[in-house]
Amino acid sequence: MWFESGRVCLDLLATSAAPAAVRSAGAAAGPAGASAGAADGPTEELRDGDGLRLWLAGVGLVPDRTPLTRVGPDWVAAFRTLRADVGSLVRAELGGAGPDEGALARVNALAAGPPPGLCAVRDQEGHLVRELCGGVECGALLAAVARDAVELLTDPGDRALLRSCAADGCTRVYLDTSRGHRRRWCSSEVCGNRERVARHRRRALAARPAR
């Protein structure tokens, strides 16, 4: 999973957006590959409760070692729905279009709910650690992500930093907080490296003597 977008809500979008290098690899595999159609659509990382648990922990919405035994198919469906609505709003913003009113209403409704409450408790060694007060609730976690989306979309400074990865076929979105705001790729190691390799190959081909 990828957690380098700069915002929790954009990290959620990335759970259904594979980097271009991975998508191209799937296309090259052909009918005998794992999934020839994988290059034609996004890769789903929230396939089940295990995938959602990994994302919730990785993005930092729950403290370390928080038990997530209640995460189930209903949670996965709810986060996928929120992801689709946030994606609609973010891509409308990137495209200079007006927001989908239905998506906006649903995100606003979730954002209005109470987010998770944090408590400081002592662990077995006596150190203060973070826990979620009242346990882990799906609605509270959805509220945290939806509120992050609202804050992003209503902040002119952050909106101006929204970028789509420039790599062909990659649909990831991120905040460009780089010096000079010149970041072009979601990942320099994946999409950036793929583009550099492609440029090298083009230069090599152009330098070959004509026959």
C-alpha beads as a LAMMPS data file, in Angstrom:
LAMMPS data file: protein, C-alpha beads

211 atoms
210 bonds

1 atom types
1 bond types

-500.0 500.0 xlo xhi
-500.0 500.0 ylo yhi
-500.0 500.0 zlo zhi

Masses

1 110.0

Atoms # bond

1 1 1 0.000 0.000 0.000
2 1 1 1.034 3.591 -0.666
3 1 1 0.947 6.306 2.010
4 1 1 2.843 9.171 0.369
5 1 1 0.035 11.412 -0.859
6 1 1 0.287 13.911 1.971
7 1 1 -3.350 13.483 3.083
8 1 1 -5.322 10.638 4.623
9 1 1 -8.190 11.030 2.156
10 1 1 -5.793 10.868 -0.814
11 1 1 -4.153 7.779 0.665
12 1 1 -7.614 6.221 0.637
13 1 1 -7.953 7.020 -3.077
14 1 1 -4.637 5.282 -3.694
15 1 1 -6.092 1.965 -2.528
16 1 1 -7.730 1.658 -5.945
17 1 1 -5.040 3.257 -8.104
18 1 1 -2.025 1.227 -9.134
19 1 1 1.218 2.909 -10.267
20 1 1 1.786 2.890 -14.010
21 1 1 4.666 0.408 -13.837
22 1 1 2.468 -2.198 -12.175
23 1 1 -0.394 -1.618 -14.595
24 1 1 1.934 -1.945 -17.575
25 1 1 3.371 -5.152 -16.190
26 1 1 -0.110 -6.588 -15.987
27 1 1 -0.767 -5.609 -19.580
28 1 1 2.441 -7.273 -20.745
29 1 1 1.471 -10.519 -19.078
30 1 1 -1.254 -11.084 -21.644
31 1 1 -4.050 -13.639 -21.345
32 1 1 -1.794 -16.058 -19.497
33 1 1 -0.885 -13.478 -16.840
34 1 1 -2.454 -13.084 -13.442
35 1 1 -5.091 -10.773 -14.875
36 1 1 -4.865 -9.321 -18.362
37 1 1 -7.604 -6.857 -17.467
38 1 1 -5.671 -5.515 -14.481
39 1 1 -4.009 -2.920 -16.705
40 1 1 -7.394 -1.661 -17.856
41 1 1 -8.705 -0.773 -14.407
42 1 1 -7.549 0.069 -10.898
43 1 1 -6.124 -2.478 -8.511
44 1 1 -8.336 -3.053 -5.451
45 1 1 -6.421 -3.080 -2.167
46 1 1 -9.504 -2.992 0.072
47 1 1 -10.654 -6.416 -1.054
48 1 1 -11.623 -7.559 2.428
49 1 1 -11.332 -6.829 6.124
50 1 1 -7.639 -7.732 6.169
51 1 1 -6.886 -5.138 3.505
52 1 1 -8.830 -2.475 5.386
53 1 1 -7.060 -3.343 8.655
54 1 1 -3.691 -2.893 6.946
55 1 1 -4.750 0.465 5.543
56 1 1 -6.207 1.774 8.811
57 1 1 -3.017 0.887 10.666
58 1 1 -0.698 2.085 7.894
59 1 1 -2.351 5.469 7.516
60 1 1 -2.272 6.026 11.274
61 1 1 -6.008 6.266 11.917
62 1 1 -5.664 3.803 14.762
63 1 1 -2.793 3.662 17.276
64 1 1 -0.270 0.842 17.154
65 1 1 -1.431 -2.541 18.414
66 1 1 -5.100 -1.519 18.341
67 1 1 -7.269 -4.641 17.946
68 1 1 -9.414 -4.423 14.813
69 1 1 -11.436 -7.578 15.239
70 1 1 -14.746 -5.906 14.339
71 1 1 -13.671 -4.889 10.849
72 1 1 -15.899 -6.746 8.404
73 1 1 -17.510 -6.587 4.956
74 1 1 -19.818 -3.738 6.001
75 1 1 -16.798 -1.633 6.965
76 1 1 -15.107 -2.399 3.644
77 1 1 -18.226 -1.395 1.706
78 1 1 -18.529 1.855 3.662
79 1 1 -14.900 2.846 3.043
80 1 1 -15.181 1.985 -0.643
81 1 1 -18.262 4.208 -0.928
82 1 1 -16.458 7.073 0.800
83 1 1 -13.461 6.510 -1.477
84 1 1 -15.650 6.816 -4.565
85 1 1 -17.248 10.032 -3.301
86 1 1 -13.925 11.608 -2.309
87 1 1 -12.441 10.571 -5.647
88 1 1 -15.308 12.233 -7.494
89 1 1 -14.807 15.491 -5.588
90 1 1 -11.014 15.529 -5.890
91 1 1 -11.000 14.795 -9.606
92 1 1 -13.659 17.427 -10.211
93 1 1 -11.385 19.901 -8.438
94 1 1 -8.398 18.837 -10.536
95 1 1 -10.463 19.169 -13.685
96 1 1 -11.877 22.550 -12.788
97 1 1 -15.429 21.197 -12.695
98 1 1 -18.167 21.663 -10.143
99 1 1 -18.565 18.960 -7.474
100 1 1 -21.116 16.185 -7.692
101 1 1 -23.802 17.320 -5.255
102 1 1 -24.674 13.798 -4.135
103 1 1 -21.050 12.947 -3.367
104 1 1 -20.605 16.263 -1.589
105 1 1 -23.690 15.703 0.574
106 1 1 -22.564 12.213 1.581
107 1 1 -19.030 13.329 2.471
108 1 1 -20.401 16.292 4.443
109 1 1 -22.768 14.028 6.342
110 1 1 -19.951 11.704 7.364
111 1 1 -17.626 14.593 8.236
112 1 1 -20.257 15.982 10.607
113 1 1 -19.986 12.901 12.804
114 1 1 -17.629 12.684 15.785
115 1 1 -14.128 11.470 14.887
116 1 1 -12.282 8.921 17.058
117 1 1 -11.339 10.132 20.524
118 1 1 -7.777 9.610 21.720
119 1 1 -6.875 8.702 25.281
120 1 1 -3.496 8.415 26.984
121 1 1 -3.199 5.179 28.977
122 1 1 -0.340 3.347 30.623
123 1 1 0.985 0.195 29.011
124 1 1 2.374 -2.811 30.872
125 1 1 5.701 -1.037 31.308
126 1 1 4.086 2.097 32.695
127 1 1 4.602 4.228 29.626
128 1 1 1.843 6.444 28.295
129 1 1 0.499 5.209 24.953
130 1 1 -2.426 6.227 22.772
131 1 1 -5.706 4.355 22.615
132 1 1 -9.057 5.087 21.022
133 1 1 -11.560 6.048 23.689
134 1 1 -14.640 3.861 23.556
135 1 1 -13.117 1.359 21.149
136 1 1 -12.904 1.298 17.363
137 1 1 -16.060 2.443 15.573
138 1 1 -16.516 2.429 11.802
139 1 1 -18.500 5.674 11.781
140 1 1 -15.850 7.548 13.718
141 1 1 -13.079 6.411 11.371
142 1 1 -15.170 7.326 8.338
143 1 1 -15.743 10.751 9.912
144 1 1 -11.999 11.289 10.265
145 1 1 -11.358 10.558 6.586
146 1 1 -14.365 12.572 5.402
147 1 1 -13.319 15.536 7.553
148 1 1 -9.832 15.368 6.064
149 1 1 -11.399 15.543 2.597
150 1 1 -13.527 18.540 3.573
151 1 1 -10.500 20.324 5.009
152 1 1 -8.497 19.622 1.854
153 1 1 -11.191 20.772 -0.556
154 1 1 -11.936 23.971 1.379
155 1 1 -8.313 25.037 1.863
156 1 1 -7.167 27.185 -1.101
157 1 1 -3.521 26.559 -0.285
158 1 1 -3.852 22.779 -0.268
159 1 1 -6.141 22.765 -3.296
160 1 1 -3.412 24.566 -5.238
161 1 1 -1.003 21.734 -4.405
162 1 1 -3.233 18.931 -5.724
163 1 1 -1.515 16.979 -8.495
164 1 1 -2.162 13.877 -10.573
165 1 1 0.806 11.623 -11.247
166 1 1 2.254 12.500 -14.664
167 1 1 3.151 8.904 -15.491
168 1 1 1.127 7.379 -18.285
169 1 1 -1.597 5.153 -16.838
170 1 1 -1.128 6.105 -13.179
171 1 1 -4.160 7.606 -11.453
172 1 1 -2.682 8.479 -8.058
173 1 1 -3.251 11.964 -6.637
174 1 1 -1.005 13.740 -4.132
175 1 1 -0.122 17.088 -2.597
176 1 1 2.988 18.596 -4.146
177 1 1 4.841 19.969 -1.152
178 1 1 8.248 19.675 -2.820
179 1 1 10.599 22.630 -3.050
180 1 1 9.524 24.696 -6.023
181 1 1 6.435 22.487 -6.401
182 1 1 8.055 20.479 -9.195
183 1 1 7.058 16.986 -8.159
184 1 1 5.692 15.135 -11.190
185 1 1 5.219 11.567 -10.011
186 1 1 3.481 9.844 -7.140
187 1 1 6.672 7.847 -6.596
188 1 1 10.114 8.685 -7.891
189 1 1 11.152 5.059 -7.366
190 1 1 8.274 3.586 -9.400
191 1 1 6.633 5.983 -11.827
192 1 1 9.587 8.372 -11.925
193 1 1 12.076 5.594 -12.587
194 1 1 9.834 4.128 -15.277
195 1 1 9.700 7.486 -17.033
196 1 1 13.484 7.910 -16.804
197 1 1 14.024 4.454 -18.288
198 1 1 11.601 5.267 -21.093
199 1 1 13.434 8.526 -21.852
200 1 1 16.768 6.674 -21.940
201 1 1 15.377 4.138 -24.377
202 1 1 14.016 6.889 -26.621
203 1 1 17.388 8.649 -26.657
204 1 1 19.172 5.364 -27.425
205 1 1 16.844 4.666 -30.318
206 1 1 17.237 8.189 -31.672
207 1 1 21.031 7.874 -31.536
208 1 1 21.127 4.691 -33.620
209 1 1 22.427 5.253 -37.155
210 1 1 19.802 4.934 -39.859
211 1 1 20.033 1.850 -42.031

Bonds

1 1 1 2
2 1 2 3
3 1 3 4
4 1 4 5
5 1 5 6
6 1 6 7
7 1 7 8
8 1 8 9
9 1 9 10
10 1 10 11
11 1 11 12
12 1 12 13
13 1 13 14
14 1 14 15
15 1 15 16
16 1 16 17
17 1 17 18
18 1 18 19
19 1 19 20
20 1 20 21
21 1 21 22
22 1 22 23
23 1 23 24
24 1 24 25
25 1 25 26
26 1 26 27
27 1 27 28
28 1 28 29
29 1 29 30
30 1 30 31
31 1 31 32
32 1 32 33
33 1 33 34
34 1 34 35
35 1 35 36
36 1 36 37
37 1 37 38
38 1 38 39
39 1 39 40
40 1 40 41
41 1 41 42
42 1 42 43
43 1 43 44
44 1 44 45
45 1 45 46
46 1 46 47
47 1 47 48
48 1 48 49
49 1 49 50
50 1 50 51
51 1 51 52
52 1 52 53
53 1 53 54
54 1 54 55
55 1 55 56
56 1 56 57
57 1 57 58
58 1 58 59
59 1 59 60
60 1 60 61
61 1 61 62
62 1 62 63
63 1 63 64
64 1 64 65
65 1 65 66
66 1 66 67
67 1 67 68
68 1 68 69
69 1 69 70
70 1 70 71
71 1 71 72
72 1 72 73
73 1 73 74
74 1 74 75
75 1 75 76
76 1 76 77
77 1 77 78
78 1 78 79
79 1 79 80
80 1 80 81
81 1 81 82
82 1 82 83
83 1 83 84
84 1 84 85
85 1 85 86
86 1 86 87
87 1 87 88
88 1 88 89
89 1 89 90
90 1 90 91
91 1 91 92
92 1 92 93
93 1 93 94
94 1 94 95
95 1 95 96
96 1 96 97
97 1 97 98
98 1 98 99
99 1 99 100
100 1 100 101
101 1 101 102
102 1 102 103
103 1 103 104
104 1 104 105
105 1 105 106
106 1 106 107
107 1 107 108
108 1 108 109
109 1 109 110
110 1 110 111
111 1 111 112
112 1 112 113
113 1 113 114
114 1 114 115
115 1 115 116
116 1 116 117
117 1 117 118
118 1 118 119
119 1 119 120
120 1 120 121
121 1 121 122
122 1 122 123
123 1 123 124
124 1 124 125
125 1 125 126
126 1 126 127
127 1 127 128
128 1 128 129
129 1 129 130
130 1 130 131
131 1 131 132
132 1 132 133
133 1 133 134
134 1 134 135
135 1 135 136
136 1 136 137
137 1 137 138
138 1 138 139
139 1 139 140
140 1 140 141
141 1 141 142
142 1 142 143
143 1 143 144
144 1 144 145
145 1 145 146
146 1 146 147
147 1 147 148
148 1 148 149
149 1 149 150
150 1 150 151
151 1 151 152
152 1 152 153
153 1 153 154
154 1 154 155
155 1 155 156
156 1 156 157
157 1 157 158
158 1 158 159
159 1 159 160
160 1 160 161
161 1 161 162
162 1 162 163
163 1 163 164
164 1 164 165
165 1 165 166
166 1 166 167
167 1 167 168
168 1 168 169
169 1 169 170
170 1 170 171
171 1 171 172
172 1 172 173
173 1 173 174
174 1 174 175
175 1 175 176
176 1 176 177
177 1 177 178
178 1 178 179
179 1 179 180
180 1 180 181
181 1 181 182
182 1 182 183
183 1 183 184
184 1 184 185
185 1 185 186
186 1 186 187
187 1 187 188
188 1 188 189
189 1 189 190
190 1 190 191
191 1 191 192
192 1 192 193
193 1 193 194
194 1 194 195
195 1 195 196
196 1 196 197
197 1 197 198
198 1 198 199
199 1 199 200
200 1 200 201
201 1 201 202
202 1 202 203
203 1 203 204
204 1 204 205
205 1 205 206
206 1 206 207
207 1 207 208
208 1 208 209
209 1 209 210
210 1 210 211
